[in-house]
């Protein structure tokens, strides 16, 4: 076995009345174009919570206090070449109204019921949201059996 670096993704789970806020990626997105996904970003040289706070402002124009984030799910995902740790943070409270702040990257923003997620949706996002809806804190996807 060899040590393999993992990309870390930070995801924001905004919920309201049994629904989750999703963004539709641009048709020009290099990853899963035209697919629905929760607001997310790759972790940079910062804590995961600081990343979530920063990204909420950048992507949605809302302000989140660090104490209003709860880690609710970790997905260990392997696509064709790169292993990834996907951290999903539930947003308990925020200031402002979510809006599309990066129209070159996202074409729609909408609330969707957990029980009826839209299609197409990023594959690992569907797995994570299904797990979150039933309170499962961890899932793995794409790894050999």
N, C-alpha and C positions, 0 to 999 in steps of 0.2 A: 504494500500500500504506500502511496505517496501523499504528501500533503497537497490539498487542492484548495486554492483560494475560492471563496464564494462571493458573488456580488450580493449586496444587501439592498433590498427594496423596502421603502417605507410607504405605507398605504394608509389613507384616511377613510374611516368608515363613519359617515354622517348618517344618522338614523332619525326617522320621524314617522310615527304611527305605523310601524311595521314595514316601512319602506327604507331603502338605501339610496343615497345620492350617487349617480353614475355619470361619467362623461363619455361621449363618443369620440374616439380618436379620429383625426383627420384622415382622408383618403391617402395622404402623402406620408403617413406615419411609417417609419421603418419597421415597426413591430405591430402586428395585428391591426392593419388599417381598417377604418370604419367600424371597429369593435368597441363595445362598451367596457368600461373599466372604472374602478374607484380612483379618485385622485391619488397620484403616486409619483415617486421620484427615487432615483438611486441615492444611497447614502454617500455623502461627501465627507470631508474631514471635520466631523461634528458628531454630537450624540444623536441617537435616533429620534429622541424627543425634540431636540432643537431643529432637526431636519423637518419633522412633521409641522412644527410651528411655522418655520420659514416657508415651507411649501404651501401651507394653507393660504397664506397671504399672496404668494406669487401666482398660484393657479386659480384660486377662487375669490381672492379679495376679502377674505374674512380673517379675523384675529382670534387666535386660540391661545389660552394660557396653558403652560406646560402641565399644571395640575389637573387640567380638564381632559387629559388623554389617558386612556387605559389600553394596555396591550391585551388584545382579546384573541389573537390567533397568530401562530407561526406556521408558515408553509415552507417545507424544504423541497425545492423544485429543481429538477434537472431537465433543461431542454436539450437540444441536440449536442451541445458542447459545453455549456457553462452551468455549473451548479449555482443556485441562488437561495438565499434565505429571505423570505418575504415576511415582513413584520406588518401586522394589521392593527392599527390603533383606533379604538372607538373614540369619537369626539363627543364629550358629554355636554359641552357648552361652547358657544362661539359668539363673536360680535360681528354684525354685518349680514349681508345677504349674499349667498353664494352666486357667483356669476362666472362666465367664461372670460378669463383674463388673458388667455393665450389663443386667440382665434386661429392662428396658424397651426396649432397642435390639436385643438378640440373643436368640434362642430356642433355639439349639443350637450346640454346639461339637464338631467331629469331625475325625478324620484321614481323608483321602481319597487314593487313589492318583493320581498324575499321569496315569496311563493311563486312569482312569475317574472323571473329575471329575463331581460331582453336578449334577443339574438341578432347578430352574433355578439358574444361576450368573450373576453379573454379567457382561455380555458382554465388557467389556475385561479382566476378571480371567481369563477363560478364554484370551483371546489372550495375555496376559502369562505365565500359568503354562505354556502350551504352549511359548512361546519360551524361558522359563527352563529347562524340562526338556531342551531341546536346545542350551542354551548361547548363545542369541541375545540380545545385550545391548540391542537397540533394536527397537521396532515403532511403527508409526503406524496410526491407526484413525480413520475418520470424516471424513477430509479428502477434498476433491474430487480426482479424478485429474488 
